[in-house]
Amino acid sequence: MGLNFKHRISIVELKANPGPEPGTSEQEFTKAWADIKTMKGREYNESVIAGNLGISRFIIRYIPNIKANMKVKYKGNVYDIESITNDDEQNRTITIIGKAIL
């Protein structure tokens, strides 16, 4: 499988605001080059039936400590991370399934 890491994404996390003001703010965890795969055939049909529109698959080089409560930003869109998979448990690539926040 040939991967083409040509898309620049940001992975951000929400952190509590320092100081007396309540709330959270977005802080960039890392930037990464990604290969973005669209949903095809059966995967697309299953996501439509489940009501999950706007799902993308981001494949990046292995970066430790990415968590499911983080978000992916790409071309002005923000994606909630649905799942993170260390491909073949080889610490070479990670597949992130993201659902667009509309």
C-alpha positions in Angstrom: 0.0 0.0 0.0 1.5 3.3 -1.1 0.9 6.2 1.3 1.2 9.7 0.2 1.6 12.1 3.2 0.8 15.3 1.4 -1.9 16.9 3.6 -1.0 19.0 6.6 -3.2 18.5 9.7 -3.1 19.8 13.2 -4.0 17.7 16.3 -5.3 19.9 19.1 -6.4 19.3 22.7 -8.6 21.2 25.1 -6.9 22.4 28.2 -8.2 24.3 31.2 -7.6 28.0 31.1 -4.8 29.1 33.5 -5.8 31.7 36.0 -9.2 32.8 37.4 -11.2 32.6 34.2 -13.2 29.3 33.9 -13.4 27.3 30.7 -11.0 25.7 28.3 -8.9 26.7 25.4 -7.6 24.8 22.4 -3.8 24.1 22.3 -2.0 22.6 19.4 -0.6 19.2 20.4 1.3 18.6 17.1 1.2 19.0 13.3 1.6 16.1 11.0 1.6 15.2 7.4 -1.3 12.8 6.6 -2.7 10.6 3.9 -6.5 11.2 3.9 -8.7 8.4 2.7 -12.3 8.8 1.9 -15.0 6.3 2.9 -15.8 3.9 0.0 -18.5 1.4 -0.8 -19.6 -0.7 2.1 -17.9 1.6 4.7 -19.8 4.6 3.3 -23.1 2.7 3.3 -22.6 1.6 6.9 -21.8 5.1 8.1 -24.9 6.5 6.4 -27.1 3.9 8.0 -25.5 4.7 11.4 -26.1 8.4 10.7 -22.4 9.3 10.7 -21.8 11.7 7.9 -18.6 13.5 7.4 -16.3 10.7 8.4 -12.6 10.8 7.2 -9.7 8.5 7.7 -6.3 10.2 8.5 -3.2 8.1 8.2 -0.1 9.7 9.8 3.4 8.6 10.9 3.5 7.2 14.4 3.3 9.9 17.1 2.9 8.7 20.7 0.4 10.0 23.2 -2.4 11.0 20.8 -5.7 10.6 22.7 -9.3 10.1 21.7 -10.4 13.4 23.4 -8.2 15.4 21.0 -9.5 16.9 17.7 -8.1 17.0 14.1 -8.1 20.2 12.2 -7.8 20.2 8.4 -8.7 22.9 5.9 -10.9 24.8 8.4 -12.8 21.7 9.4 -12.7 20.2 12.8 -13.0 16.5 13.4 -13.8 14.6 16.6 -11.5 11.6 16.9 -13.7 8.4 16.9 -10.8 5.9 17.0 -7.0 5.7 16.9 -5.3 2.6 15.6 -1.6 1.8 15.7 -1.4 0.0 12.3 -0.2 -3.6 12.7 1.1 -2.6 16.2 4.5 -1.7 14.5 4.7 2.0 15.6 5.1 3.1 12.0 1.7 4.6 11.2 -1.5 5.5 13.0 -5.0 5.6 11.5 -7.3 8.2 13.0 -11.0 8.0 12.2 -12.6 11.4 12.5 -16.1 12.7 12.4 -16.7 16.2 11.1 -18.2 18.7 13.6 -20.9 20.5 11.7 
